[in-house]
Amino acid sequence: MNLLVTGAAGFVGSAYVRMMLADAREPQITVLDKLTYAANPANLAIGHPRLRFVQGDIRDAELVDKLMSEADQIVHFAAESHVDRSIEGAEDFVLTNVLGTQVLLDAALQHGVGPFVHVSTDEVYGSIATGSWPEDHPVQPNSPYSASKASSDLFALAYHRTHGLDVRVTRCSNTYGPRQFPEKIIPLFVTHLLDGRKVPLYGDGSNVREWLHVEDHCRGVELVRTRGRAGEIYNIGGGTELTNRELTELLLAACGAGWDSVEHVRDRKGHDLRYSVDCRKAREELGYRPRQDFRRGLEATVAWYRENRDWWEPLKARAKLRTQIQAVR
């Protein structure tokens, strides 16, 4: 079997591919990745006998058609995913997350490829003050990023209902772990603190997120691919809820820093107060349960960034240069 995995030079996609390659019983894997700023080929075992890497855009219909004609199943991770960037400019999010997904769906339908696992996010639900979202909760996205992901979810589910394509959607909570590009809160704060820099905490830090280790996320996606049902949505959560202030306190302690390293900044526009997913469906149907204790997982993540400066320092240097160039323009 040939499994096509999109966006697998990024954070979660590469962790998924590494997990699959670690098991000799798993299939041949073709990775399609555009290698945007957040992707890194070093995340993948390039040269592995069961891995083929193709650099390309999921919006390239001709390339996607060729790869899909050779595939049996697909796991679709590729996406623009940073909320702040979507607020600054939404075009790339619409083009990649919506149009790119539609191109993949058309090709999968043409060649009878399925299951088509579409990896999404809990942010499509909006914000919830109490309780947790079940999968049948209406989508109410509040950022351009989450709106683009909600749109792609609806497209994917529509291809199942209209054409009978075997589409399965996952919606995960905030994911953390090694090799995450240092723009998301945990790797950004850790790398700043390791460099002796201040970290920017939005508002009063009261926003609540549910945290999921990347390995648990990948196991959840794989359970959906192998045991899920066509046309269904599955929430994949980690079970640990923290305010951003509580998370910051843990990161400060892990990096040996104090609150004088925190700079409170103006809150993000449209900042959702709280996310929380109900995972009973994945637990009861698929046997999903997160295995990673959050505090141990966070400690291991901090240790990885401390020991792998050669991975993240060039990424931050390029990001700084890109910002300077944009400012000049």
C-alpha positions in Angstrom: 0.0 0.0 0.0 1.1 3.5 -0.8 0.1 6.2 1.7 0.2 9.8 0.6 0.9 12.3 3.4 0.7 16.0 2.8 2.5 18.7 4.8 4.8 16.0 6.4 7.9 18.2 6.6 6.1 20.2 9.3 5.6 19.6 13.0 2.8 17.1 13.3 3.0 15.6 9.8 6.7 14.7 10.3 6.0 13.2 13.7 3.3 11.0 12.1 5.7 9.9 9.3 8.5 9.1 11.8 6.0 7.0 13.8 4.9 5.1 10.7 8.4 4.4 9.5 9.4 3.1 12.9 7.0 0.1 12.3 8.3 -2.2 9.5 4.7 -3.4 8.9 3.5 0.0 7.8 3.1 1.0 4.1 5.3 2.9 1.7 4.9 6.6 2.3 4.9 9.5 -0.2 5.3 12.9 1.3 4.1 16.0 -0.5 5.3 19.2 1.0 5.8 22.7 -0.4 8.6 23.5 2.1 7.2 26.8 3.3 8.8 28.7 6.2 7.5 26.3 8.9 8.7 23.1 7.1 12.0 21.5 7.5 13.3 18.5 5.5 15.5 17.7 8.5 12.3 16.5 10.3 12.2 13.6 7.9 14.3 10.5 7.3 15.1 11.4 3.7 16.6 8.4 2.1 14.6 5.8 4.1 13.7 2.9 1.8 10.0 3.3 2.5 9.9 7.1 2.1 9.6 9.2 -1.1 9.7 12.9 -0.7 8.2 15.2 -3.3 8.4 19.0 -3.0 5.3 20.6 -4.4 2.1 22.5 -3.7 -1.2 20.9 -2.9 -2.8 23.4 -5.2 -0.8 22.0 -8.2 -3.6 19.9 -9.7 -1.4 18.2 -12.2 1.2 17.1 -9.6 -1.6 16.1 -7.1 -3.3 14.1 -9.8 -0.1 12.1 -10.6 0.6 11.4 -6.9 -3.0 10.5 -6.1 -3.0 8.0 -9.1 -0.3 6.1 -7.3 -1.8 6.3 -3.8 -4.2 4.1 -1.9 -4.9 6.3 1.1 -4.1 9.9 2.1 -3.5 11.7 5.4 -3.8 15.5 4.8 -1.8 17.6 7.3 -0.8 20.4 4.9 -2.1 23.8 6.1 -1.2 27.3 7.0 -1.8 27.2 10.8 -0.7 30.3 12.6 -3.5 32.5 13.9 -1.4 35.7 14.1 -0.3 35.4 10.5 -3.9 34.9 9.4 -4.9 38.1 11.1 -2.1 39.9 9.3 -3.2 38.5 5.9 -5.7 35.7 5.2 -5.1 35.1 1.5 -2.5 32.3 1.9 -4.9 30.6 4.4 -7.8 30.5 2.0 -5.6 29.4 -0.9 -3.8 26.6 0.9 -6.4 25.4 3.4 -9.5 25.7 1.3 -8.4 25.6 -2.4 -5.6 23.1 -1.7 -7.9 20.8 0.1 -10.4 21.0 -2.7 -7.7 20.0 -5.2 -6.8 17.0 -3.1 -10.4 15.9 -2.7 -11.1 16.1 -6.5 -8.0 14.0 -7.2 -8.9 11.5 -4.5 -12.4 11.2 -5.9 -11.1 10.8 -9.5 -8.7 7.9 -8.5 -10.8 6.3 -5.8 -8.4 7.0 -3.0 -9.6 6.4 0.6 -9.7 6.8 3.5 -9.0 10.5 3.1 -8.1 11.6 6.6 -8.4 15.4 6.9 -6.5 16.8 9.9 -8.2 19.8 11.4 -8.4 21.7 14.7 -10.6 22.4 17.7 -10.5 26.1 16.8 -13.2 25.6 14.2 -15.7 25.3 17.1 -15.0 28.9 18.3 -14.9 29.5 22.0 -16.6 27.7 24.9 -17.0 29.1 28.4 -17.8 25.8 30.1 -18.0 22.1 29.2 -16.5 20.6 26.1 -17.4 20.4 22.4 -18.8 17.2 21.0 -18.3 16.5 17.3 -21.8 17.6 16.3 -21.4 21.1 17.7 -21.8 23.7 14.9 -18.6 25.3 13.7 -18.3 28.9 14.8 -14.8 30.0 13.8 -13.5 33.4 15.0 -10.2 33.9 13.2 -9.3 33.8 9.5 -7.2 30.7 10.2 -10.0 28.8 11.9 -12.5 30.0 9.3 -10.3 28.5 6.6 -10.0 25.2 8.4 -13.8 25.1 9.1 -14.3 25.7 5.4 -12.0 22.9 4.4 -13.7 20.6 6.9 -17.1 21.3 5.3 -15.7 20.7 1.8 -14.3 17.4 2.9 -17.5 16.2 4.5 -19.5 17.4 1.5 -17.4 15.2 -0.7 -18.4 12.2 1.4 -22.1 13.2 1.4 -22.3 14.1 -2.2 -19.9 11.6 -3.8 -19.5 8.9 -1.2 -15.7 9.6 -0.8 -14.3 8.0 2.4 -13.5 11.1 4.3 -12.6 11.1 8.0 -12.0 14.4 9.9 -9.9 14.8 13.0 -10.1 17.9 15.2 -7.2 18.2 17.7 -6.5 20.4 20.7 -3.3 22.5 20.9 -0.4 20.3 20.1 3.1 20.6 21.5 6.4 18.6 21.4 9.8 18.6 19.8 10.4 20.1 16.3 7.6 22.6 16.5 8.4 25.8 14.5 9.2 28.6 17.1 6.2 30.8 16.4 3.7 28.9 18.6 3.6 29.7 22.3 5.6 26.8 23.8 8.6 26.7 21.4 8.5 30.6 21.1 8.6 31.0 24.8 11.2 28.3 25.4 13.6 29.5 22.8 13.3 33.1 23.9 13.9 32.1 27.5 16.9 30.0 26.6 18.3 33.1 24.8 17.6 35.3 27.9 14.9 37.2 26.1 11.5 38.3 27.3 8.4 36.4 26.3 5.2 38.2 25.1 2.1 37.1 27.0 -1.2 38.2 25.5 -3.4 40.3 27.8 -3.7 39.0 31.3 -3.0 35.4 30.2 -6.4 34.1 31.1 -7.1 32.3 27.8 -7.5 28.6 28.3 -6.1 25.9 26.0 -6.2 22.1 26.1 -2.8 20.5 25.5 -2.0 17.4 23.5 1.4 15.8 23.0 2.4 15.4 19.3 2.8 11.6 19.8 -0.7 11.3 21.2 -2.0 13.4 18.3 -0.3 11.1 15.8 -1.7 8.0 17.4 -5.1 9.5 17.3 -4.8 10.3 13.6 -3.7 6.7 12.9 -6.6 5.3 14.8 -8.9 7.3 12.7 -7.2 6.1 9.5 -7.4 2.4 10.5 -10.5 2.2 12.6 -12.6 5.3 11.9 -15.8 5.5 9.9 -16.4 7.3 6.7 -18.0 10.7 6.9 -17.3 11.0 10.7 -15.5 13.6 12.7 -13.3 12.6 15.7 -12.1 15.0 18.4 -8.5 14.2 19.6 -7.7 15.9 22.9 -5.0 15.8 25.5 -7.1 16.3 28.6 -4.9 19.0 30.2 -6.4 22.5 30.4 -4.2 25.5 31.4 -4.5 29.2 31.2 -1.7 30.8 29.2 -0.5 32.3 32.5 -0.3 28.9 34.1 1.5 27.6 31.1 3.9 30.5 31.2 4.7 29.8 34.8 5.6 26.2 34.0 7.8 27.3 31.2 9.6 29.9 33.3 10.3 27.3 35.9 11.6 24.8 33.3 13.9 27.4 31.9 15.1 28.8 35.2 13.6 32.2 34.6 11.3 34.5 36.6 8.3 36.7 35.9 10.6 39.6 35.1 11.1 37.7 31.8 7.5 38.2 30.9 6.2 41.2 28.9 2.5 41.6 28.8 1.4 42.7 25.3 -1.9 43.9 23.8 -4.3 41.0 23.4 -4.8 39.3 20.0 -7.8 40.5 18.0 -10.7 38.1 18.4 -8.8 36.0 20.9 -10.9 32.9 21.8 -11.2 32.5 25.6 -11.3 28.7 25.9 -11.0 25.5 23.9 -12.0 22.1 25.1 -12.9 19.0 23.2 -15.1 16.0 24.2 -13.2 12.9 23.1 -15.7 10.2 24.2 -16.4 9.3 20.6 -12.7 8.6 19.8 -12.3 6.8 23.1 -15.4 4.5 22.7 -15.1 3.8 19.0 -11.4 3.8 18.5 -9.9 3.1 21.9 -8.1 6.4 21.9 -6.5 7.7 25.1 -3.7 10.2 25.5 -0.6 8.5 27.0 1.7 11.4 27.7 1.6 13.1 31.0 1.7 16.8 30.3 4.3 17.9 32.8 6.7 15.1 31.8 6.0 15.8 28.2 6.7 19.5 28.7 9.9 18.9 30.5 11.1 16.6 27.7 10.1 19.2 25.1 12.1 22.0 26.9 15.0 19.6 27.1 14.8 18.9 23.4 15.0 22.6 22.5 17.8 23.1 25.0 19.8 20.3 23.4 19.0 21.1 19.7 19.9 24.7 19.2 21.3 23.8 15.7 17.7 22.9 14.7 15.9 26.1 15.8 18.5 28.9 15.8 18.7 29.0 12.0 14.8 29.1 11.8 14.6 32.0 14.1 17.4 33.9 12.3 15.6 33.4 9.0 12.3 34.6 10.5 14.0 37.7 11.9 15.5 38.5 8.5 12.2 38.0 6.7 10.5 40.4 9.1 13.2 43.0 8.5 12.9 42.6 4.7 9.1 43.1 5.0 9.5 46.2 7.1 11.8 47.7 4.5 9.3 46.9 1.7 
